[in-house]
Amino acid sequence: MTLNLLDYDLERLTGLITDLGEKPFRARQLLKWIHQYGADDFASMTDLAKAFRERLAGVAGVLPPELLRHSVASDGTQKWLLSAGGGNAVEVVFIPEQERGTLCVSSQVGCAMACTFCSTGRQGLNRNLTAGEILGQLWWANKALGAVHKRDRAVSNVVFMGMGEPLLNLDNVIPALHVMLDDHAYGLSRRRVTVSTSGIVPNMDRLREECPVALAVSLHAPNDGLRDELVPVNRKYPLRELMAACRRYLEAAESTDSASPAARKWQRAGAPRDFITFEYVLLDGVNDHPRHARELVAVTEDVPCKFNLIPFNPFPHSGYTRSAPDAVRRFRDILGQAGRIATVRRTRGDDIDAACGQLAGRVRERTRRLAAETTR
């Protein structure tokens, strides 16, 4: 079985290289070739000895997901449909802005969280993505955007806000994060990598201990009754527990003798930001009343935070509609008057189903159609 080097962070790659009889620094060279130069052919890695390249080719490869389709929206947003095997696919979205380029990546094929306003949640969970399949999304984007061999990268920010619940796949998400942050690979700042969660409390603590990056919490309701309905995981981890986990995430952790060197590094570092971002999809007549905004201020009172208000992006048979602009402004203003920072996310890429909550709404349909086209 061929090893996929996209699955390997520096620690694992160093182990593989030394097992092949090479010096550890070769792992750093390999990371640079794969992730900074976008190389997937060992023959092109000219500063590695030919005999070593031949040994590598005998056991390993650089195996990104297969590209099925590339779409470009009228606002410049780009979306890639990548194969996940077995008739499944994931979508990755690039959002260009004046001062940054944000890549929205997926962590699972589908999602088990069943949030009622999200089309991906309606699909259900198929499986976790591997670290290589997660990193393959960033690898593909850099390649497609012509950002290899360049110091200035097109992708300056990565957000785990695509398909799936990242904290239910930490065994693969954490190694992928290590590569994203590694200066020999993508060299992204911890402040520029954001993991979003619907509130898996124990795994919020694990992320904080092993690789803390910026954290966004999909809140969407200011009380347990409504959140139980919209975000079912709240029945297991209600708001009181979730807010306590948010406070812990922001605390500077103390290293322990029992922790690994890598864990101690992140524990000393603490959280990369001094606030949590709370995401809140506004649903007309459901969670957008002024009383909900006031409840939201109260429930997050002890958590340093910012709010990202998201206009609902419709999909067939959702049962919800987007809040009116006046309701959105009123909601934002109540938060602002309470001294909270609240921004309204501008909808991007909705004409190619790349907006928030729309990913994978018709992925299976598209994948089946593409398969049919290729067999004609």
C-alpha positions as a Markdown table, in Angstrom:
| # | Residue | x | y | z |
|---|---|---|---|---|
| 1 | Met | 0.0 | 0.0 | 0.0 |
| 2 | Thr | 1.4 | 3.4 | -1.1 |
| 3 | Leu | 1.8 | 5.9 | 1.8 |
| 4 | Asn | 0.3 | 9.3 | 1.1 |
| 5 | Leu | 2.8 | 11.9 | 2.3 |
| 6 | Leu | 0.0 | 14.5 | 2.5 |
| 7 | Asp | -1.0 | 12.5 | 5.7 |
| 8 | Tyr | 2.3 | 13.3 | 7.4 |
| 9 | Asp | 3.2 | 16.2 | 9.6 |
| 10 | Leu | 6.8 | 17.0 | 10.4 |
| 11 | Glu | 7.1 | 14.6 | 13.3 |
| 12 | Arg | 5.7 | 11.6 | 11.4 |
| 13 | Leu | 7.6 | 12.4 | 8.2 |
| 14 | Thr | 10.8 | 12.6 | 10.2 |
| 15 | Gly | 10.2 | 9.1 | 11.5 |
| 16 | Leu | 9.5 | 7.8 | 8.0 |
| 17 | Ile | 12.7 | 9.4 | 6.7 |
| 18 | Thr | 14.9 | 8.1 | 9.4 |
| 19 | Asp | 13.5 | 4.6 | 8.9 |
| 20 | Leu | 14.6 | 4.9 | 5.3 |
| 21 | Gly | 18.1 | 5.6 | 6.5 |
| 22 | Glu | 18.1 | 9.4 | 5.7 |
| 23 | Lys | 19.0 | 12.3 | 8.0 |
| 24 | Pro | 16.0 | 14.1 | 9.7 |
| 25 | Phe | 16.5 | 17.4 | 7.8 |
| 26 | Arg | 15.3 | 15.6 | 4.7 |
| 27 | Ala | 11.8 | 15.7 | 6.2 |
| 28 | Arg | 11.8 | 19.5 | 6.2 |
| 29 | Gln | 13.0 | 19.5 | 2.6 |
| 30 | Leu | 10.1 | 17.2 | 1.7 |
| 31 | Leu | 7.5 | 19.3 | 3.4 |
| 32 | Lys | 8.7 | 22.3 | 1.5 |
| 33 | Trp | 8.6 | 20.6 | -1.9 |
| 34 | Ile | 5.1 | 19.2 | -1.2 |
| 35 | His | 3.4 | 22.1 | 0.4 |
| 36 | Gln | 5.3 | 25.2 | -0.7 |
| 37 | Tyr | 6.1 | 24.1 | -4.2 |
| 38 | Gly | 3.1 | 22.0 | -4.8 |
| 39 | Ala | 5.2 | 19.1 | -6.1 |
| 40 | Asp | 3.7 | 15.6 | -6.5 |
| 41 | Asp | 6.5 | 14.0 | -8.4 |
| 42 | Phe | 9.7 | 13.0 | -6.6 |
| 43 | Ala | 11.7 | 13.4 | -9.8 |
| 44 | Ser | 11.2 | 17.2 | -9.5 |
| 45 | Met | 12.7 | 17.3 | -6.0 |
| 46 | Thr | 16.2 | 18.0 | -7.3 |
| 47 | Asp | 18.0 | 18.7 | -4.1 |
| 48 | Leu | 17.3 | 15.1 | -2.9 |
| 49 | Ala | 19.6 | 12.3 | -3.9 |
| 50 | Lys | 18.4 | 10.3 | -6.8 |
| 51 | Ala | 18.7 | 7.0 | -4.8 |
| 52 | Phe | 16.6 | 8.5 | -2.0 |
| 53 | Arg | 13.9 | 9.7 | -4.4 |
| 54 | Glu | 13.8 | 6.2 | -5.9 |
| 55 | Arg | 13.4 | 4.6 | -2.5 |
| 56 | Leu | 10.6 | 7.1 | -1.6 |
| 57 | Ala | 8.8 | 6.4 | -4.9 |
| 58 | Gly | 8.8 | 2.7 | -3.9 |
| 59 | Val | 6.8 | 3.2 | -0.7 |
| 60 | Ala | 5.1 | 6.6 | -0.9 |
| 61 | Gly | 3.5 | 9.2 | -3.1 |
| 62 | Val | 1.9 | 12.7 | -2.9 |
| 63 | Leu | -1.7 | 11.8 | -3.5 |
| 64 | Pro | -4.2 | 14.7 | -3.4 |
| 65 | Pro | -7.9 | 14.1 | -3.9 |
| 66 | Glu | -9.1 | 14.0 | -7.5 |
| 67 | Leu | -10.5 | 17.2 | -8.8 |
| 68 | Leu | -14.1 | 16.7 | -10.1 |
| 69 | Arg | -15.2 | 20.3 | -10.9 |
| 70 | His | -14.1 | 23.9 | -10.5 |
| 71 | Ser | -16.7 | 26.7 | -10.3 |
| 72 | Val | -16.3 | 30.5 | -10.2 |
| 73 | Ala | -19.0 | 32.8 | -8.8 |
| 74 | Ser | -19.8 | 36.2 | -10.2 |
| 75 | Asp | -18.2 | 37.8 | -7.1 |
| 76 | Gly | -14.9 | 35.9 | -7.6 |
| 77 | Thr | -15.5 | 33.2 | -5.1 |
| 78 | Gln | -14.2 | 29.8 | -6.3 |
| 79 | Lys | -15.2 | 26.3 | -5.4 |
| 80 | Trp | -13.6 | 23.0 | -6.0 |
| 81 | Leu | -15.5 | 19.7 | -5.9 |
| 82 | Leu | -13.0 | 17.0 | -4.8 |
| 83 | Ser | -13.6 | 13.3 | -4.8 |
| 84 | Ala | -13.8 | 11.4 | -1.5 |
| 85 | Gly | -14.2 | 8.0 | -3.2 |
| 86 | Gly | -17.2 | 5.7 | -3.2 |
| 87 | Gly | -19.3 | 8.2 | -5.1 |
| 88 | Asn | -18.8 | 10.9 | -2.4 |
| 89 | Ala | -17.2 | 14.3 | -2.6 |
| 90 | Val | -16.3 | 17.4 | -0.6 |
| 91 | Glu | -16.4 | 21.0 | -1.5 |
| 92 | Val | -13.7 | 23.6 | -0.7 |
| 93 | Val | -14.3 | 27.3 | -1.2 |
| 94 | Phe | -11.9 | 30.2 | -1.7 |
| 95 | Ile | -13.1 | 33.7 | -0.8 |
| 96 | Pro | -10.9 | 36.5 | -2.2 |
| 97 | Glu | -10.9 | 39.9 | -0.4 |
| 98 | Gln | -8.8 | 43.0 | -0.7 |
| 99 | Glu | -6.4 | 42.2 | 2.2 |
| 100 | Arg | -6.7 | 38.5 | 2.5 |
| 101 | Gly | -7.8 | 35.3 | 0.9 |
| 102 | Thr | -9.8 | 32.8 | 3.0 |
| 103 | Leu | -10.1 | 29.1 | 2.2 |
| 104 | Cys | -13.0 | 27.3 | 3.7 |
| 105 | Val | -12.1 | 23.6 | 4.1 |
| 106 | Ser | -14.1 | 20.5 | 5.0 |
| 107 | Ser | -13.2 | 17.9 | 7.7 |
| 108 | Gln | -15.8 | 15.2 | 7.1 |
| 109 | Val | -17.9 | 13.8 | 4.2 |
| 110 | Gly | -21.2 | 15.1 | 5.3 |
| 111 | Cys | -22.0 | 15.9 | 8.9 |
| 112 | Ala | -23.7 | 14.2 | 11.9 |
| 113 | Met | -24.7 | 17.3 | 13.8 |
| 114 | Ala | -28.1 | 17.6 | 12.1 |
| 115 | Cys | -28.4 | 21.4 | 12.6 |
| 116 | Thr | -31.8 | 22.0 | 11.1 |
| 117 | Phe | -30.9 | 25.1 | 9.1 |
| 118 | Cys | -27.8 | 23.6 | 7.4 |
| 119 | Ser | -28.1 | 21.7 | 4.1 |
| 120 | Thr | -24.9 | 19.7 | 4.9 |
| 121 | Gly | -26.5 | 18.5 | 8.2 |
| 122 | Arg | -29.5 | 17.1 | 6.2 |
| 123 | Gln | -27.0 | 14.9 | 4.3 |
| 124 | Gly | -25.8 | 13.0 | 7.4 |
| 125 | Leu | -22.3 | 11.7 | 8.0 |
| 126 | Asn | -20.5 | 9.4 | 5.6 |
| 127 | Arg | -17.0 | 9.3 | 7.1 |
| 128 | Asn | -14.1 | 11.4 | 8.5 |
| 129 | Leu | -11.6 | 12.8 | 6.1 |
| 130 | Thr | -7.9 | 11.9 | 6.5 |
| 131 | Ala | -5.3 | 14.5 | 7.3 |
| 132 | Gly | -4.1 | 14.2 | 3.7 |
| 133 | Glu | -7.6 | 14.8 | 2.4 |
| 134 | Ile | -7.9 | 17.9 | 4.5 |
| 135 | Leu | -4.5 | 19.2 | 3.5 |
| 136 | Gly | -5.2 | 18.2 | -0.1 |
| 137 | Gln | -7.9 | 20.9 | -0.2 |
| 138 | Leu | -5.3 | 23.6 | 0.7 |
| 139 | Trp | -2.8 | 21.9 | -1.7 |
| 140 | Trp | -5.3 | 22.0 | -4.6 |
| 141 | Ala | -6.2 | 25.6 | -3.9 |
| 142 | Asn | -2.6 | 26.9 | -3.9 |
| 143 | Lys | -2.0 | 24.9 | -7.1 |
| 144 | Ala | -5.1 | 26.2 | -8.8 |
| 145 | Leu | -4.5 | 29.8 | -7.7 |
| 146 | Gly | -0.9 | 29.8 | -9.0 |
| 147 | Ala | 0.4 | 30.3 | -5.5 |
| 148 | Val | 3.3 | 27.8 | -5.6 |
| 149 | His | 6.9 | 28.9 | -5.6 |
| 150 | Lys | 5.8 | 32.3 | -4.2 |
| 151 | Arg | 6.3 | 34.0 | -0.9 |
| 152 | Asp | 3.0 | 35.8 | -1.0 |
| 153 | Arg | 0.4 | 33.2 | -0.8 |
| 154 | Ala | -3.1 | 33.5 | -2.2 |
| 155 | Val | -4.5 | 31.7 | 0.9 |
| 156 | Ser | -3.7 | 33.8 | 3.9 |
| 157 | Asn | -6.5 | 32.4 | 6.2 |
| 158 | Val | -8.0 | 28.9 | 6.6 |
| 159 | Val | -11.4 | 28.3 | 8.2 |
| 160 | Phe | -12.7 | 24.8 | 9.1 |
| 161 | Met | -16.2 | 25.9 | 8.3 |
| 162 | Gly | -17.0 | 23.5 | 5.3 |
| 163 | Met | -18.6 | 20.1 | 5.6 |
| 164 | Gly | -18.4 | 18.3 | 8.9 |
| 165 | Glu | -17.8 | 18.9 | 12.6 |
| 166 | Pro | -14.0 | 19.3 | 12.9 |
| 167 | Leu | -13.9 | 18.4 | 16.6 |
| 168 | Leu | -15.3 | 15.0 | 15.9 |
| 169 | Asn | -12.3 | 14.3 | 13.7 |
| 170 | Leu | -9.4 | 15.7 | 15.8 |
| 171 | Asp | -7.2 | 12.7 | 15.1 |
| 172 | Asn | -6.9 | 14.0 | 11.5 |
| 173 | Val | -7.6 | 17.7 | 12.0 |
| 174 | Ile | -4.7 | 18.2 | 14.5 |
| 175 | Pro | -2.0 | 16.7 | 12.2 |
| 176 | Ala | -3.4 | 18.8 | 9.4 |
| 177 | Leu | -3.3 | 21.9 | 11.6 |
| 178 | His | 0.4 | 21.1 | 12.4 |
| 179 | Val | 1.3 | 21.2 | 8.7 |
| 180 | Met | -0.7 | 24.4 | 8.1 |
| 181 | Leu | 1.2 | 26.1 | 10.9 |
| 182 | Asp | 4.6 | 24.7 | 10.1 |
| 183 | Asp | 7.1 | 27.2 | 8.6 |
| 184 | His | 8.5 | 24.5 | 6.4 |
| 185 | Ala | 5.0 | 24.0 | 4.9 |
| 186 | Tyr | 2.3 | 26.7 | 4.8 |
| 187 | Gly | 3.6 | 28.8 | 7.7 |
| 188 | Leu | 0.1 | 30.2 | 8.6 |
| 189 | Ser | -0.3 | 32.1 | 11.9 |
| 190 | Arg | -2.4 | 30.4 | 14.6 |
| 191 | Arg | -4.5 | 33.6 | 14.5 |
| 192 | Arg | -5.3 | 33.0 | 10.8 |
| 193 | Val | -6.5 | 29.4 | 11.2 |
| 194 | Thr | -10.0 | 29.1 | 12.6 |
| 195 | Val | -11.7 | 25.9 | 13.7 |
| 196 | Ser | -15.5 | 26.1 | 14.0 |
| 197 | Thr | -17.5 | 23.8 | 16.3 |
| 198 | Ser | -21.1 | 23.3 | 17.2 |
| 199 | Gly | -20.0 | 22.8 | 20.8 |
| 200 | Ile | -18.3 | 19.4 | 21.4 |
| 201 | Val | -17.1 | 20.4 | 24.9 |
| 202 | Pro | -14.5 | 17.6 | 25.7 |
| 203 | Asn | -12.9 | 18.1 | 22.3 |
| 204 | Met | -12.7 | 21.9 | 22.7 |
| 205 | Asp | -10.5 | 21.1 | 25.7 |
| 206 | Arg | -8.4 | 18.7 | 23.7 |
| 207 | Leu | -7.9 | 21.2 | 20.9 |
| 208 | Arg | -6.8 | 23.8 | 23.4 |
| 209 | Glu | -4.2 | 21.4 | 24.9 |
| 210 | Glu | -2.8 | 20.0 | 21.7 |
| 211 | Cys | -3.0 | 22.7 | 19.0 |
| 212 | Pro | -4.9 | 25.9 | 20.0 |
| 213 | Val | -5.9 | 28.0 | 17.0 |
| 214 | Ala | -8.6 | 30.6 | 16.7 |
| 215 | Leu | -12.0 | 29.2 | 17.8 |
| 216 | Ala | -15.5 | 29.9 | 16.4 |
| 217 | Val | -18.6 | 28.4 | 18.1 |
| 218 | Ser | -21.8 | 27.9 | 16.1 |
| 219 | Leu | -24.2 | 29.3 | 18.7 |
| 220 | His | -27.4 | 30.2 | 16.8 |
| 221 | Ala | -29.6 | 30.5 | 19.8 |
| 222 | Pro | -29.4 | 32.3 | 23.2 |
| 223 | Asn | -31.3 | 29.7 | 25.4 |
| 224 | Asp | -31.2 | 25.9 | 25.8 |
| 225 | Gly | -34.8 | 25.4 | 24.6 |
| 226 | Leu | -34.3 | 27.0 | 21.2 |
| 227 | Arg | -30.8 | 25.7 | 20.8 |
| 228 | Asp | -31.9 | 22.1 | 21.6 |
| 229 | Glu | -34.2 | 22.5 | 18.5 |
| 230 | Leu | -31.8 | 24.2 | 16.1 |
| 231 | Val | -28.5 | 22.6 | 17.2 |
| 232 | Pro | -29.3 | 19.1 | 18.7 |
| 233 | Val | -25.8 | 18.6 | 20.2 |
| 234 | Asn | -26.9 | 21.2 | 22.8 |
| 235 | Arg | -29.0 | 18.5 | 24.5 |
| 236 | Lys | -25.7 | 16.8 | 25.4 |
| 237 | Tyr | -23.6 | 19.9 | 26.0 |
| 238 | Pro | -26.0 | 22.7 | 27.1 |
| 239 | Leu | -25.1 | 26.4 | 27.1 |
| 240 | Arg | -23.8 | 26.5 | 30.6 |
| 241 | Glu | -21.2 | 23.8 | 29.9 |
| 242 | Leu | -20.4 | 25.4 | 26.5 |
| 243 | Met | -19.7 | 28.8 | 27.9 |
| 244 | Ala | -17.5 | 27.3 | 30.6 |
| 245 | Ala | -15.5 | 25.5 | 27.8 |
| 246 | Cys | -15.2 | 28.8 | 26.0 |
| 247 | Arg | -13.7 | 30.4 | 29.0 |
| 248 | Arg | -11.2 | 27.6 | 29.5 |
| 249 | Tyr | -10.2 | 27.8 | 25.9 |
| 250 | Leu | -9.1 | 31.4 | 26.4 |
| 251 | Glu | -7.1 | 30.7 | 29.6 |
| 252 | Ala | -3.4 | 30.4 | 29.3 |
| 253 | Ala | -2.7 | 26.7 | 30.0 |
| 254 | Glu | 0.1 | 25.6 | 32.4 |
| 255 | Ser | 2.5 | 22.9 | 31.1 |
| 256 | Thr | 2.8 | 19.7 | 33.0 |
| 257 | Asp | 5.6 | 17.2 | 33.3 |
| 258 | Ser | 3.4 | 14.5 | 31.9 |
| 259 | Ala | 2.7 | 16.4 | 28.7 |
| 260 | Ser | 4.6 | 15.7 | 25.5 |
| 261 | Pro | 7.1 | 18.3 | 24.2 |
| 262 | Ala | 4.7 | 19.3 | 21.4 |
| 263 | Ala | 1.8 | 19.6 | 23.9 |
| 264 | Arg | 3.9 | 21.7 | 26.3 |
| 265 | Lys | 4.8 | 24.0 | 23.4 |
| 266 | Trp | 1.1 | 24.8 | 22.7 |
| 267 | Gln | 0.2 | 24.9 | 26.4 |
| 268 | Arg | 2.8 | 27.6 | 26.9 |
| 269 | Ala | 1.5 | 29.5 | 23.9 |
| 270 | Gly | -2.1 | 29.7 | 25.2 |
| 271 | Ala | -5.0 | 30.7 | 23.0 |
| 272 | Pro | -4.0 | 32.7 | 19.8 |
| 273 | Arg | -6.8 | 35.2 | 20.4 |
| 274 | Asp | -8.3 | 36.8 | 23.4 |
| 275 | Phe | -11.9 | 36.2 | 22.3 |
| 276 | Ile | -14.2 | 33.5 | 20.9 |
| 277 | Thr | -16.2 | 34.2 | 17.7 |
| 278 | Phe | -19.8 | 33.2 | 18.1 |
| 279 | Glu | -21.6 | 32.5 | 14.8 |
| 280 | Tyr | -25.3 | 33.1 | 14.7 |
| 281 | Val | -27.4 | 32.3 | 11.6 |
| 282 | Leu | -30.5 | 34.7 | 11.6 |
| 283 | Leu | -33.7 | 32.9 | 10.9 |
| 284 | Asp | -36.8 | 34.9 | 10.3 |
| 285 | Gly | -39.2 | 34.7 | 13.2 |
| 286 | Val | -37.2 | 32.0 | 14.9 |
| 287 | Asn | -34.1 | 33.5 | 16.6 |
| 288 | Asp | -34.0 | 37.1 | 15.4 |
| 289 | His | -36.3 | 38.9 | 17.8 |
| 290 | Pro | -34.9 | 41.7 | 20.0 |
| 291 | Arg | -35.4 | 39.6 | 23.1 |
| 292 | His | -33.1 | 37.0 | 21.6 |
| 293 | Ala | -30.4 | 39.6 | 21.2 |
| 294 | Arg | -30.8 | 40.6 | 24.8 |
| 295 | Glu | -30.7 | 37.0 | 25.9 |
| 296 | Leu | -27.5 | 36.5 | 23.8 |
| 297 | Val | -25.8 | 39.4 | 25.6 |
| 298 | Ala | -26.7 | 37.8 | 29.0 |
| 299 | Val | -25.7 | 34.2 | 28.2 |
| 300 | Thr | -22.2 | 35.3 | 26.9 |
| 301 | Glu | -21.6 | 37.9 | 29.6 |
| 302 | Asp | -18.6 | 36.1 | 31.0 |
| 303 | Val | -17.0 | 35.2 | 27.7 |
| 304 | Pro | -14.8 | 37.7 | 25.8 |
| 305 | Cys | -16.3 | 37.4 | 22.4 |
| 306 | Lys | -17.3 | 38.8 | 19.0 |
| 307 | Phe | -20.4 | 38.0 | 17.1 |
| 308 | Asn | -20.6 | 37.0 | 13.4 |
| 309 | Leu | -24.2 | 37.4 | 12.3 |
| 310 | Ile | -25.0 | 35.3 | 9.2 |
| 311 | Pro | -28.0 | 35.8 | 7.0 |
| 312 | Phe | -29.6 | 32.5 | 6.3 |
| 313 | Asn | -28.8 | 31.0 | 2.9 |
| 314 | Pro | -31.9 | 29.2 | 1.6 |
| 315 | Phe | -32.0 | 25.6 | 0.3 |
| 316 | Pro | -34.9 | 23.4 | -0.8 |
| 317 | His | -37.3 | 22.2 | 1.9 |
| 318 | Ser | -35.4 | 23.9 | 4.7 |
| 319 | Gly | -38.6 | 25.4 | 6.3 |
| 320 | Tyr | -36.7 | 28.6 | 7.1 |
| 321 | Thr | -36.4 | 32.0 | 5.5 |
| 322 | Arg | -33.8 | 34.8 | 5.8 |
| 323 | Ser | -34.4 | 37.5 | 8.3 |
| 324 | Ala | -35.4 | 40.9 | 6.9 |
| 325 | Pro | -32.5 | 43.5 | 6.7 |
| 326 | Asp | -34.2 | 45.7 | 9.3 |
| 327 | Ala | -34.4 | 42.7 | 11.7 |
| 328 | Val | -30.7 | 42.0 | 11.1 |
| 329 | Arg | -29.7 | 45.7 | 11.7 |
| 330 | Arg | -31.9 | 45.8 | 14.9 |
| 331 | Phe | -30.3 | 42.6 | 16.2 |
| 332 | Arg | -26.8 | 43.9 | 15.5 |
| 333 | Asp | -27.5 | 47.3 | 17.1 |
| 334 | Ile | -28.8 | 45.7 | 20.3 |
| 335 | Leu | -25.5 | 43.8 | 20.6 |
| 336 | Gly | -23.5 | 46.9 | 19.8 |
| 337 | Gln | -25.4 | 49.0 | 22.4 |
| 338 | Ala | -24.4 | 46.4 | 25.0 |
| 339 | Gly | -20.7 | 46.9 | 24.1 |
| 340 | Arg | -20.3 | 43.8 | 21.9 |
| 341 | Ile | -18.6 | 43.8 | 18.5 |
| 342 | Ala | -21.1 | 42.3 | 16.0 |
| 343 | Thr | -20.5 | 42.1 | 12.2 |
| 344 | Val | -22.9 | 40.9 | 9.5 |
| 345 | Arg | -21.3 | 38.4 | 7.2 |
| 346 | Arg | -21.6 | 39.3 | 3.6 |
| 347 | Thr | -23.0 | 36.5 | 1.5 |
| 348 | Arg | -20.5 | 35.2 | -1.0 |
| 349 | Gly | -20.7 | 32.6 | -3.7 |
| 350 | Asp | -24.4 | 31.9 | -3.4 |
| 351 | Asp | -24.8 | 31.6 | -7.2 |
| 352 | Ile | -22.6 | 28.5 | -7.1 |
| 353 | Asp | -24.0 | 27.1 | -3.8 |
| 354 | Ala | -20.8 | 28.1 | -2.0 |
| 355 | Ala | -22.3 | 30.3 | 0.7 |
| 356 | Cys | -22.5 | 29.4 | 4.4 |
| 357 | Gly | -24.7 | 26.4 | 5.0 |
| 358 | Gln | -25.0 | 25.5 | 1.3 |
| 359 | Leu | -22.0 | 23.2 | 0.9 |
| 360 | Ala | -22.9 | 19.7 | -0.1 |
| 361 | Gly | -26.5 | 20.5 | -0.6 |
| 362 | Arg | -26.4 | 18.8 | -4.0 |
| 363 | Val | -22.9 | 17.1 | -3.8 |
| 364 | Arg | -24.2 | 13.6 | -4.2 |
| 365 | Glu | -26.3 | 14.7 | -7.2 |
| 366 | Arg | -23.4 | 16.4 | -8.8 |
| 367 | Thr | -21.0 | 13.5 | -8.2 |
| 368 | Arg | -23.4 | 11.0 | -9.7 |
| 369 | Arg | -24.0 | 13.3 | -12.7 |
| 370 | Leu | -20.2 | 13.7 | -13.3 |
| 371 | Ala | -19.7 | 9.9 | -13.0 |
| 372 | Ala | -22.4 | 9.4 | -15.6 |
| 373 | Glu | -20.8 | 12.0 | -18.0 |
| 374 | Thr | -17.5 | 10.2 | -17.8 |
| 375 | Thr | -18.9 | 6.8 | -18.8 |
| 376 | Arg | -20.7 | 8.1 | -21.9 |
